[in-house]
Amino acid sequence: MRAREWLGRAYYMSGLEDSALSIWNSLIDAGHRSTNLENMIEIVSTRRKMFDTRRSDRNLVVEHEISGDTRRGGNLFRRPGAVLPLDNGGFIVSSFTTNELLVFNANSRVINRFRGGLGAINNPFDVIKSSDGFFVVTEYGGNQVAILSHNGTIVRKFGSRGSGPGQFLGPQFIASNGAGHFFVSDWGNRRVSKFDYDGNFILSFGNRTGRYEGLRGPTGVLVLNNIVFVADVLRRSIDLFDQSGNFIRTIGRGMLHGPEGLSAYGNNSILIADTDRVVIFNIEHEFAEVIFTSETPGRIAFARYNANNDLMISDFNNNSVMFLSEMESIFEGLFVRIDSIYAENFPTVRIRVNVEKRNHDPIVGLERANFRVTEGGRAVDDLTLLFQSNQSRRADVAIVVEDSLHMTGRRDILRRALNEVYNSFDRDDRIRVVSAGRTATLVAEETVSRADAIAAVMQANSASADFSIGTGIRLAASQIVSSMDKKAVIFIYSGNPAPFNFNQYRLVDIMQFLRNNNISFYYISLERGQSREELDFLVRETGGARFFIHETAGIGRIAQKIRESRSGTYLLEYRSRSFDEFGRRYIPVRVEAVFNRRSGRDELGYFSEAR
C-alpha cells in the first residue's frame, strides 16, 4: 500500500495527475482507506476544476480583523490609512493619528515601527514602494512627501504648505508610474501634482478647463496602461488623464458611492475602495461589480491584495484593518504537501514542505510557529525553519530555444534575445539552455559561459518543422525541479503560427508538471504581436508572463519578474526522537501548517539509516 501511495505522489509531481488519482482511488477501493489519502484525492480533484480566485463574481467576508480601537482591545494604530502589501507576506499600515508606519509580518504581528528616525512623520496617509526600493509616504499634516529607507529612516522630503508649484494643502494618495515619476493627489488645492523621484516638481493638473469640470475632491491615484486614474470622492467618479495631465474622459458616474483608494486589477479593471464597499470596475465596459459591503458605517480608504492573495482593506473611521476571503475558502483549509524527507544525517532530519491554498496560491511568510511536526504521534525536538523559497532572490532558469526551420532564418534576432535574457540576470543566477529541434537536447549546463551557451545554440543542427516543444519544456523543467530558488522555464518562440508538437506529452500534463513543482513559464516572441494560445495557457496557469522582443521596454524585466514570483516551499529541520532499529523501521512523519483560520496537514515517512 505504502509503495503505491508513493508511486501516486511521484506521478502527481511528474504532472500525470490522472495516473496519480487512478492509483490513489484503487487503494481506496481495495480497502486501504486513510484520512490523509482521502484528503489528497479530494484536494487534487477539486483543484483540477478550479479557476483564478481573483474573479469578480463573488462576495467576500471578513476572515480576520486587526482593531486599533482600545475599547475592543486594540492599541496598535489610530485611524489607519494605507495598507501596503510586502513581498514576504507582511504589510505596512500607516497610522494617521499616531504619526507612524507599522510593519506587520504575515501572521499580523507588529515587527517594527517607522517613525522617521531623526525626522518626524506628520499624519502619514498613503505609502507605496518605489521601483528603486524606497518607501514613499504622503504627510497630510506636514504637507510633504517623505522618502524612507528600507529601515524607516527618512532620506529626504519634498513639498511645503501652500498653493504654488510643488506645494500642498493636504496631500493624500500617491502613485508611481514605474518610470521615475510620482503623482500626488492634493485635497486642499483640488489637483494632482507630478514629481520626479528626486522630488522635483514637474506639473499639476485637475483644474477646470473648457470641457472638463475639474476635480472637487481628489483622492485615489493609479497609473495603469500609461493612463493616470484619479478618483473624486465628491463627484463620485473617476477621471482619466494622460501623464502630461491632459483630460481624457470620466468613468463611473452614477455607479460609485465615494471612491478613494485605487489599485490595478489585471490590465483592464480597477479595484476601488468605495467608502462603504469594495468594487471591481471594468474600464472598457464601465461595469461595477460589488465584492464586499461593510455592515458598519465607516470609511474604507484602501483595498489591496497582499502576497497571499487575500484582500486587505483599511477602515479609517472605524480604526480597523480587515482581511477578506470567500466564505468557502476559509473552511476548505490549506493544501500541505511533504515533497521530500532527508534523513542522511539521522537523527537530524530535514523536510521540504509546500503550503498552498486549494486554488494553487502559495502561502508565503510562514514562521516556525506556523508548523507542527510529529513522528509516530510524538512532537519532534528542536524544530527549526531553515529556509523559505519565497525569500530567495536567486533565479534558477532553463531556457528552451525553438529549433525549427522557421527559426533558422532568424538567427540574428535569436542571438539578440539570448543576450538580452542573459543580461537581465545576475552572476549568482543559474541558467542552462535546451534546444528543441527534432529531439530535445541540453546544449548548455549552468556552468557554461554565456558566449559558449549562445554558440552552442547557434551550432545546433537539429532544426525541424515538427520541433519537439513538449519534450523540450519537460527536459528544461527537469533540470531545475529540485531547486528551492525561484524557478522558471523561458521559451524563445520564433512567431511561426504552425502547429506545435505535443504528441509525447499532453499540454495539460506539461502544465501540471510545471505548476506542481512551482515552476513558472515565460515565453518571448520574436515576431511583433505574435502570441500562441497554448503558450498563453502555460503562462496563465503557472503565473508566468509573455514578452515581445520588439516591446519598448524590451525583455530586460524578465529576471525581475521571476525573482518577484511567489513560492510556498519551506525547509524544516528537527531532531528525531525515534529509534533507528538499524534501518528496518519505517518512521511516519506528519506536518501540520496553521495560518490565520486555515490549516492543513500531510503525512509521509522514511526509513532511518542503519548505524
DRENPAVO-462740 format. One line per 2 residues: number of its first residue (from 0); their letters; for each residue y, z, x of C-alpha. Coordinates in Angstrom, 1 decimal. Layout:
BEGIN
NUM> A> Y Z X | ...
# end
This chain:
BEGIN
0> MR> 0.0 0.0 0.0 | 2.5 1.1 2.7
2> AR> 1.9 -2.1 4.7 | 2.5 -4.3 1.6
4> EW> 5.7 -2.4 0.8 | 6.9 -3.0 4.3
6> LG> 6.0 -6.7 4.0 | 8.1 -6.9 0.9
8> RA> 11.0 -5.4 2.8 | 10.5 -8.0 5.6
10> YY> 10.6 -10.8 3.0 | 13.8 -9.3 1.5
12> MS> 15.6 -9.1 4.8 | 14.5 -12.7 5.5
14> GL> 16.2 -13.8 2.3 | 13.0 -14.5 0.4
16> ED> 13.7 -12.2 -2.5 | 11.3 -13.9 -4.9
18> SA> 8.4 -13.2 -2.5 | 9.6 -9.6 -2.0
20> LS> 9.8 -8.9 -5.7 | 6.4 -10.5 -6.2
22> IW> 4.8 -8.2 -3.6 | 6.5 -5.1 -5.0
24> NS> 5.6 -5.9 -8.6 | 2.0 -6.4 -7.6
26> LI> 1.9 -2.9 -6.1 | 3.3 -1.5 -9.4
28> DA> 0.7 -3.5 -11.3 | -2.1 -2.1 -9.0
30> GH> -1.0 1.4 -9.9 | 0.9 2.2 -6.7
32> RS> 4.0 3.3 -8.6 | 6.8 5.3 -6.9
34> TN> 10.3 6.1 -7.8 | 11.6 4.5 -4.7
36> LE> 9.7 1.3 -5.2 | 10.7 1.0 -8.8
38> NM> 14.3 1.7 -7.8 | 14.2 -1.1 -5.2
40> IE> 12.8 -3.6 -7.7 | 15.4 -2.7 -10.3
42> IV> 18.3 -2.9 -7.9 | 17.3 -6.2 -6.3
44> ST> 16.5 -7.8 -9.7 | 19.9 -6.7 -11.1
46> RR> 21.9 -7.8 -8.1 | 20.4 -11.3 -8.4
48> KM> 22.1 -11.6 -11.8 | 25.5 -10.2 -10.7
50> FD> 28.8 -11.9 -10.1 | 32.0 -10.8 -8.5
52> TR> 33.0 -7.4 -10.0 | 36.7 -8.1 -9.4
54> RS> 36.7 -10.1 -12.6 | 39.4 -9.6 -15.2
56> DR> 37.2 -9.4 -18.3 | 36.6 -5.7 -18.1
58> NL> 38.1 -2.4 -18.9 | 38.3 0.3 -16.2
60> VV> 38.0 4.1 -16.4 | 39.2 6.8 -14.1
62> EH> 36.3 7.6 -11.6 | 38.2 10.4 -9.9
64> EI> 41.8 11.6 -9.5 | 43.9 13.3 -6.9
66> SG> 46.5 15.5 -8.5 | 49.7 16.6 -6.9
68> DT> 50.6 18.9 -9.9 | 50.4 22.6 -8.8
70> RR> 49.6 23.5 -12.4 | 46.4 21.6 -12.0
72> GG> 45.5 23.0 -8.6 | 47.2 20.2 -6.6
74> NL> 49.8 20.7 -3.8 | 49.2 17.6 -1.7
76> FR> 52.2 15.4 -2.8 | 55.1 15.2 -5.2
78> RP> 55.9 12.0 -7.0 | 53.5 9.5 -5.3
80> GA> 55.0 6.1 -4.7 | 52.9 3.6 -2.8
82> VL> 49.1 3.8 -2.3 | 48.3 1.7 0.8
84> PL> 44.6 1.0 1.4 | 43.4 1.1 5.0
86> DN> 40.6 -0.9 6.6 | 38.5 2.2 7.3
88> GG> 38.2 3.1 3.6 | 41.0 5.6 3.7
90> FI> 44.5 5.2 2.3 | 48.1 6.3 2.6
92> VS> 50.2 7.9 -0.2 | 54.0 8.1 0.0
94> SF> 55.2 11.5 -1.3 | 58.7 10.8 -2.6
96> TT> 59.9 14.3 -3.1 | 58.4 16.0 0.0
98> NE> 59.6 13.2 2.3 | 56.2 12.4 4.0
100> LL> 53.3 10.0 4.0 | 49.9 11.5 3.5
102> VF> 46.9 9.9 5.2 | 43.5 10.3 3.4
104> NA> 40.1 9.4 4.6 | 37.6 7.6 2.3
106> NS> 36.5 10.9 0.9 | 40.0 11.6 -0.4
108> RV> 40.6 14.3 2.2 | 44.0 14.6 3.9
110> IN> 43.6 14.0 7.6 | 47.2 13.5 8.7
112> RF> 50.8 13.7 7.5 | 53.5 11.4 8.7
114> RG> 57.0 12.9 8.7 | 58.6 10.6 11.2
116> GL> 58.4 12.7 14.3 | 61.9 13.5 15.5
118> GA> 63.4 11.3 12.8 | 63.2 12.2 9.1
120> IN> 61.9 10.1 6.3 | 64.1 10.3 3.2
122> NP> 62.4 9.7 -0.1 | 59.8 7.3 1.0
124> FD> 58.7 4.9 -1.7 | 56.8 1.8 -0.6
126> VI> 54.7 1.5 2.6 | 53.0 -1.6 3.9
128> KS> 51.3 -2.5 7.2 | 52.9 -5.4 9.0
130> SD> 51.0 -8.2 10.8 | 51.9 -6.6 14.1
132> GF> 50.3 -3.3 13.2 | 53.3 -1.1 12.3
134> FV> 53.8 0.8 9.1 | 56.9 -0.2 7.2
136> VT> 58.4 2.3 4.8 | 61.3 2.0 2.4
138> EY> 63.5 5.1 2.2 | 65.0 5.2 -1.3
140> GG> 67.2 8.2 -0.5 | 68.1 7.1 3.0
142> NQ> 69.0 3.6 2.1 | 67.0 2.4 5.1
144> VA> 63.7 0.8 6.1 | 61.7 2.7 8.7
146> IL> 59.2 1.2 11.1 | 56.5 3.7 12.1
148> SH> 53.9 3.5 14.8 | 50.2 4.0 14.1
150> NG> 50.5 7.8 14.5 | 53.5 8.1 12.2
152> TI> 56.3 8.2 14.7 | 59.5 6.4 13.8
154> VR> 60.0 3.4 16.1 | 63.3 2.2 14.6
156> KF> 65.2 1.9 11.3 | 67.4 -0.7 9.8
158> GS> 69.8 -0.8 6.9 | 72.5 1.6 5.7
160> RG> 74.2 2.6 2.4 | 76.4 0.0 0.8
162> SG> 76.6 -3.4 -0.8 | 77.3 -5.5 2.2
164> PG> 74.8 -7.8 4.0 | 71.8 -5.8 5.2
166> QF> 72.8 -2.7 3.2 | 71.0 -0.9 0.4
168> LG> 71.6 1.2 -2.7 | 68.1 2.4 -3.3
170> PQ> 65.5 0.2 -1.6 | 62.2 0.4 -3.3
172> FI> 59.5 -2.2 -2.8 | 58.8 -4.3 0.2
174> AS> 56.6 -7.2 1.1 | 55.8 -9.2 4.2
176> NG> 55.2 -13.0 4.3 | 52.9 -12.5 7.3
178> AG> 55.2 -14.8 9.4 | 57.7 -12.3 10.7
180> HF> 59.8 -11.5 7.6 | 60.2 -8.7 5.1
182> FV> 61.5 -8.9 1.6 | 63.0 -5.6 0.2
184> SD> 64.0 -5.0 -3.5 | 67.3 -3.2 -3.8
186> WG> 67.6 -1.3 -7.1 | 71.3 -0.4 -6.9
188> NR> 72.5 -3.8 -5.7 | 70.2 -5.7 -8.1
190> RV> 68.9 -8.0 -5.4 | 66.2 -8.8 -2.8
192> SK> 67.1 -8.9 0.9 | 65.2 -10.7 3.6
194> FD> 64.9 -9.4 7.2 | 63.0 -10.3 10.3
196> YD> 60.6 -7.9 11.9 | 63.3 -6.6 14.2
198> GN> 65.4 -5.6 11.1 | 67.9 -8.4 11.4
200> FI> 69.4 -9.4 8.1 | 68.9 -13.0 7.0
202> LS> 69.9 -13.4 3.4 | 69.9 -11.8 -0.1
204> FG> 69.1 -13.3 -3.4 | 68.7 -12.5 -7.1
206> NR> 72.3 -12.6 -8.3 | 73.3 -14.6 -11.4
208> TG> 73.6 -18.3 -10.9 | 74.2 -21.3 -13.2
210> RY> 70.8 -21.5 -14.8 | 69.5 -18.1 -13.7
212> EG> 70.5 -14.9 -15.4 | 70.0 -12.7 -12.4
214> LR> 68.0 -9.6 -11.6 | 68.7 -6.4 -13.6
216> GP> 66.0 -4.0 -12.4 | 64.2 -5.5 -9.3
218> TG> 61.0 -3.7 -8.5 | 57.8 -5.1 -7.0
220> VL> 57.8 -7.9 -4.5 | 55.0 -10.1 -3.4
222> VL> 54.7 -13.2 -1.2 | 51.9 -15.5 -2.3
224> NN> 51.3 -19.1 -1.5 | 54.8 -19.2 0.1
226> IV> 56.4 -18.1 -3.1 | 58.3 -14.8 -3.5
228> FV> 57.5 -13.0 -6.7 | 60.0 -10.3 -7.9
230> AD> 59.3 -8.0 -10.8 | 62.1 -7.0 -13.1
232> VL> 61.3 -3.8 -14.9 | 64.3 -4.0 -17.2
234> RR> 63.9 -7.7 -18.2 | 60.1 -7.1 -18.4
236> SI> 59.3 -10.3 -16.5 | 58.7 -11.7 -13.0
238> DL> 60.9 -14.2 -11.2 | 59.7 -16.7 -8.7
240> FD> 61.8 -17.8 -5.7 | 61.2 -19.8 -2.6
242> QS> 61.6 -18.0 0.7 | 65.2 -19.1 1.0
244> GN> 66.0 -17.3 -2.2 | 66.2 -20.3 -4.5
246> FI> 65.2 -19.5 -8.0 | 62.1 -21.4 -9.3
248> RT> 61.2 -20.0 -12.7 | 60.4 -16.8 -14.7
250> IG> 57.0 -15.8 -15.9 | 55.6 -13.0 -18.1
252> RG> 58.4 -12.9 -20.8 | 57.1 -11.0 -23.9
254> ML> 53.8 -10.1 -22.2 | 54.8 -7.2 -19.9
256> HG> 55.9 -3.6 -20.6 | 57.7 -3.0 -17.4
258> PE> 56.3 -4.5 -14.2 | 56.6 -2.7 -10.9
260> GL> 54.2 -2.9 -8.0 | 52.7 -6.4 -7.4
262> SA> 49.7 -7.4 -5.3 | 47.7 -10.6 -4.9
264> YG> 44.5 -11.0 -6.9 | 42.9 -14.2 -5.5
266> NN> 45.1 -17.2 -5.0 | 46.4 -17.7 -8.5
268> SI> 46.7 -14.3 -10.1 | 48.7 -11.1 -9.6
270> LI> 47.7 -7.5 -10.1 | 50.6 -5.7 -11.8
272> AD> 51.4 -2.0 -12.2 | 52.9 -2.4 -15.7
274> TD> 54.4 1.1 -16.4 | 51.6 2.5 -18.6
276> RV> 48.8 0.0 -17.8 | 47.4 -2.4 -15.2
278> VI> 47.4 -6.1 -15.8 | 45.9 -9.2 -14.1
280> FN> 48.3 -12.1 -14.7 | 47.2 -15.7 -14.2
282> IE> 50.2 -17.5 -12.8 | 49.1 -21.1 -13.7
284> HE> 48.2 -20.4 -17.3 | 50.6 -17.4 -17.7
286> FA> 48.0 -15.2 -19.3 | 48.0 -11.4 -19.0
288> EV> 44.6 -9.5 -19.0 | 44.9 -5.7 -19.5
290> IF> 42.3 -4.0 -17.5 | 43.5 -0.4 -17.8
292> TS> 45.8 1.6 -20.1 | 46.8 5.1 -19.4
294> ET> 46.2 7.8 -22.0 | 49.1 9.8 -20.8
296> PG> 52.8 8.5 -20.8 | 53.9 8.1 -17.2
298> RI> 55.0 5.5 -14.7 | 52.3 3.6 -12.9
300> AF> 54.2 2.3 -9.9 | 51.4 0.8 -7.7
302> AR> 48.0 -0.7 -8.2 | 46.0 -1.9 -5.2
304> YN> 42.3 -2.4 -4.4 | 41.0 -0.4 -1.4
306> AN> 38.4 -1.3 1.2 | 35.6 -0.2 -1.1
308> ND> 36.9 -2.5 -3.8 | 37.9 0.4 -6.1
310> LM> 41.3 0.1 -7.8 | 43.8 2.7 -6.8
312> IS> 46.8 3.4 -8.9 | 49.7 5.9 -8.5
314> DF> 51.4 7.5 -11.4 | 54.9 8.5 -10.1
316> NN> 55.9 10.7 -13.1 | 52.5 12.5 -13.5
318> NS> 52.0 13.3 -9.8 | 48.7 11.6 -9.7
320> VM> 46.6 9.0 -7.7 | 43.6 7.7 -9.7
322> FL> 40.6 5.6 -8.7 | 39.4 3.2 -11.4
324> SE> 35.9 1.7 -11.8 | 33.8 0.2 -14.5
326> ME> 32.0 2.9 -16.5 | 28.6 1.4 -15.9
328> SI> 29.1 1.1 -12.1 | 29.8 4.8 -11.8
330> FE> 26.4 5.7 -13.2 | 24.5 2.9 -11.5
332> GL> 24.8 4.6 -8.2 | 24.6 3.2 -4.7
334> FV> 22.1 0.9 -3.0 | 21.0 2.7 0.1
336> RI> 18.6 0.8 2.4 | 16.9 2.0 5.6
338> DS> 16.8 -1.0 7.8 | 15.3 0.5 11.0
340> IY> 13.9 3.7 12.4 | 13.9 4.1 16.2
342> AE> 11.6 6.9 17.4 | 11.1 5.8 21.0
344> NF> 12.7 9.0 22.3 | 10.9 11.3 19.8
346> PT> 11.8 14.0 18.8 | 15.2 12.3 18.8
348> VR> 15.2 9.8 16.0 | 17.8 7.2 15.1
350> IR> 18.1 5.5 11.7 | 20.0 2.4 10.8
352> VN> 21.2 2.6 7.2 | 23.1 0.2 5.0
354> VE> 25.1 1.6 2.0 | 26.5 -0.7 -0.7
356> KR> 27.4 -0.8 -4.3 | 24.9 -2.6 -6.5
358> NH> 27.1 -5.7 -6.6 | 26.8 -6.0 -2.8
360> DP> 30.2 -4.5 -1.9 | 29.8 -2.4 1.3
362> IV> 30.7 1.2 1.2 | 32.9 1.9 4.3
364> GL> 34.4 5.1 5.7 | 31.4 7.5 5.1
366> ER> 31.1 10.6 7.3 | 28.2 12.7 8.5
368> AN> 28.7 14.9 5.4 | 28.0 12.0 3.1
370> FR> 24.4 11.8 4.3 | 21.4 14.0 3.8
372> VT> 18.2 13.2 5.8 | 14.8 14.8 5.3
374> EG> 11.4 14.3 6.8 | 8.5 15.2 4.6
376> GR> 10.9 17.0 2.3 | 12.5 19.2 5.0
378> AV> 16.0 18.8 6.2 | 16.3 17.5 9.8
380> DD> 18.2 19.2 12.6 | 21.4 18.1 14.3
382> LT> 22.2 15.2 12.1 | 24.9 13.1 13.7
384> LL> 26.7 9.9 12.7 | 26.8 7.8 15.9
386> FQ> 28.3 4.5 14.8 | 29.9 2.8 11.8
388> SN> 29.8 -1.0 11.9 | 33.0 -1.3 9.9
390> QS> 34.9 0.3 12.8 | 33.7 -2.3 15.3
392> RR> 36.3 -4.8 16.3 | 33.9 -6.9 18.3
394> AD> 32.6 -10.1 16.8 | 29.0 -11.4 17.1
396> VA> 29.1 -15.0 16.2 | 26.8 -18.0 16.1
398> IV> 28.4 -21.5 15.8 | 26.4 -24.3 14.2
400> VE> 27.6 -27.8 15.1 | 26.7 -30.6 12.8
402> DS> 24.9 -33.2 15.0 | 25.0 -36.2 12.6
404> LH> 25.6 -39.8 13.1 | 29.0 -39.4 11.4
406> MT> 29.9 -36.7 13.9 | 29.2 -38.9 16.9
408> GR> 32.4 -40.8 16.2 | 34.4 -37.6 16.0
410> RD> 33.7 -36.1 19.4 | 37.4 -35.6 20.3
412> IL> 38.3 -33.6 17.2 | 35.0 -31.7 17.6
414> RR> 35.9 -30.7 21.1 | 39.3 -29.6 19.8
416> AL> 37.7 -27.5 17.1 | 35.3 -25.8 19.5
418> NE> 38.2 -25.0 21.9 | 40.3 -23.5 19.1
420> VY> 37.4 -21.4 17.9 | 36.7 -20.1 21.4
422> NS> 40.4 -19.4 21.9 | 40.6 -17.3 18.8
424> FD> 38.1 -14.8 20.2 | 38.4 -12.1 22.9
426> RD> 36.4 -11.7 26.1 | 34.3 -8.9 24.6
428> DR> 33.2 -11.0 21.6 | 29.8 -12.6 21.8
430> IR> 29.4 -16.4 20.9 | 26.4 -18.6 21.0
432> VV> 26.1 -22.2 19.8 | 23.4 -24.0 17.8
434> SA> 23.2 -27.8 17.5 | 21.8 -29.0 14.1
436> GR> 20.5 -32.6 14.6 | 17.0 -33.9 13.9
438> TA> 16.0 -30.4 14.9 | 18.0 -27.2 15.3
440> TL> 18.4 -26.1 18.9 | 20.1 -23.1 20.6
442> VA> 22.2 -25.0 23.2 | 24.3 -22.1 24.5
444> EE> 23.4 -18.4 24.8 | 26.1 -15.8 24.6
446> TV> 26.3 -15.6 28.4 | 27.2 -19.2 28.7
448> SR> 30.8 -20.0 29.5 | 33.0 -21.9 27.1
450> AD> 33.1 -25.0 29.2 | 29.3 -25.1 29.6
452> AI> 28.8 -24.4 25.9 | 31.1 -27.3 24.9
454> AA> 29.5 -29.6 27.4 | 26.0 -28.7 26.0
456> VM> 27.2 -29.7 22.5 | 28.6 -33.0 23.7
458> QA> 25.5 -33.8 25.6 | 23.2 -33.0 22.7
460> NS> 21.1 -36.1 21.9 | 19.5 -35.5 18.5
462> AS> 22.1 -37.0 16.1 | 20.6 -37.8 12.8
464> AD> 21.8 -38.9 9.3 | 19.4 -36.3 8.0
466> FS> 20.5 -33.4 10.2 | 18.9 -30.0 9.8
468> IG> 21.7 -27.9 8.5 | 19.5 -25.3 6.7
470> TG> 17.3 -24.7 9.8 | 20.4 -24.6 12.0
472> IR> 22.1 -21.9 9.9 | 18.9 -19.8 9.8
474> LA> 18.4 -20.2 13.6 | 22.0 -19.2 14.2
476> AS> 21.8 -16.2 11.9 | 18.5 -15.0 13.6
478> QI> 20.4 -14.8 16.9 | 22.8 -12.1 15.5
480> VS> 20.8 -10.4 12.8 | 20.1 -7.2 14.8
482> SM> 23.8 -6.7 15.8 | 25.8 -3.8 14.5
484> DK> 29.1 -5.6 15.2 | 31.0 -7.9 12.9
486> KA> 28.5 -10.8 12.3 | 29.3 -14.4 11.3
488> VI> 27.9 -17.9 11.3 | 30.5 -20.6 11.7
490> FI> 29.5 -24.2 10.7 | 31.5 -27.1 12.0
492> YS> 31.4 -29.8 9.3 | 32.3 -33.4 10.0
494> GN> 33.6 -34.0 6.5 | 30.8 -36.5 5.7
496> PA> 30.0 -36.4 1.9 | 26.4 -37.5 2.5
498> PF> 23.7 -35.1 1.1 | 22.7 -32.0 3.1
500> NF> 19.1 -31.3 4.2 | 17.9 -28.0 2.7
502> NQ> 14.3 -29.1 2.5 | 12.8 -26.5 4.7
504> YR> 14.9 -23.6 3.4 | 16.5 -23.4 -0.1
506> LV> 20.2 -22.9 -0.2 | 19.8 -19.7 -2.2
508> DI> 17.3 -18.3 0.4 | 19.7 -19.0 3.2
510> MQ> 22.5 -17.3 1.3 | 20.3 -14.2 0.6
512> FL> 19.3 -14.1 4.3 | 22.9 -14.0 5.3
514> RN> 24.0 -11.6 2.7 | 21.1 -9.1 3.0
516> NN> 21.9 -8.9 6.8 | 25.7 -8.5 6.4
518> IS> 26.4 -11.9 8.0 | 29.5 -13.8 6.7
520> FY> 29.5 -17.5 6.5 | 32.6 -19.6 7.6
522> YI> 33.0 -23.3 7.9 | 35.5 -25.6 9.5
524> SL> 36.0 -29.1 8.0 | 37.2 -31.8 10.4
526> ER> 38.3 -34.0 7.5 | 41.6 -33.3 5.8
528> GQ> 40.9 -31.7 2.4 | 37.2 -32.4 2.5
530> SR> 35.1 -29.4 1.3 | 31.5 -29.0 0.1
532> EE> 30.2 -27.2 -2.9 | 27.1 -25.9 -1.0
534> LD> 29.2 -24.6 1.8 | 31.7 -23.0 -0.6
536> FL> 28.8 -21.3 -2.3 | 27.7 -19.7 1.0
538> VR> 31.3 -18.7 1.8 | 31.8 -17.1 -1.7
540> ET> 28.6 -15.1 -1.7 | 28.8 -13.8 1.8
542> GG> 32.6 -13.0 1.9 | 33.5 -15.7 4.5
544> AR> 36.2 -18.3 4.4 | 36.8 -22.1 4.7
546> FF> 39.2 -23.6 7.2 | 40.5 -27.1 7.8
548> IH> 41.2 -28.3 11.3 | 44.4 -30.0 10.1
550> ET> 45.9 -26.9 8.5 | 49.4 -25.9 9.7
552> AG> 48.0 -22.5 10.8 | 45.0 -24.2 12.4
554> IG> 41.8 -22.3 12.7 | 43.0 -19.6 15.1
556> RI> 42.8 -17.0 12.4 | 39.0 -17.2 12.1
558> AQ> 38.3 -14.4 14.6 | 40.8 -12.1 12.9
560> KI> 39.1 -12.8 9.5 | 35.7 -12.0 11.0
562> RE> 37.0 -8.7 12.5 | 38.6 -7.8 9.2
564> SR> 35.3 -8.2 7.3 | 33.7 -5.1 5.9
566> SG> 30.3 -3.6 6.8 | 28.4 -0.7 5.2
568> TY> 26.0 -0.2 8.1 | 25.7 3.2 9.8
570> LL> 23.6 4.6 12.7 | 22.4 8.2 12.3
572> EY> 20.7 10.4 14.8 | 18.8 13.6 14.4
574> RS> 16.2 15.8 16.0 | 12.8 15.7 14.2
576> RS> 11.0 18.9 13.2 | 7.8 17.1 12.6
578> FD> 4.7 17.4 14.9 | 3.8 14.1 16.5
580> EF> 0.0 14.7 16.5 | -0.5 12.1 19.2
582> GR> 0.9 9.3 17.2 | -1.6 9.5 14.4
584> RY> 0.6 11.0 11.7 | 2.9 8.9 9.5
586> IP> 6.3 10.8 9.1 | 8.1 9.9 5.8
588> VR> 11.9 9.8 6.0 | 14.3 9.9 3.1
590> VE> 18.1 9.2 3.4 | 20.5 10.0 0.6
592> AV> 24.1 9.0 0.6 | 26.7 10.6 -1.8
594> FN> 30.2 9.1 -2.2 | 32.6 10.3 -4.9
596> RR> 30.5 10.4 -8.1 | 27.9 8.0 -6.9
598> SG> 24.7 8.5 -4.9 | 21.6 6.6 -3.8
600> RD> 18.6 7.0 -1.6 | 15.9 5.2 0.2
602> EL> 12.5 6.2 1.8 | 10.7 4.8 4.8
604> GY> 8.8 6.3 7.7 | 7.5 6.0 11.2
606> FS> 4.6 7.0 13.5 | 5.7 9.3 16.3
608> EA> 5.0 8.2 19.8 | 1.9 9.6 21.4
610> R> 2.6 12.2 24.1
# end
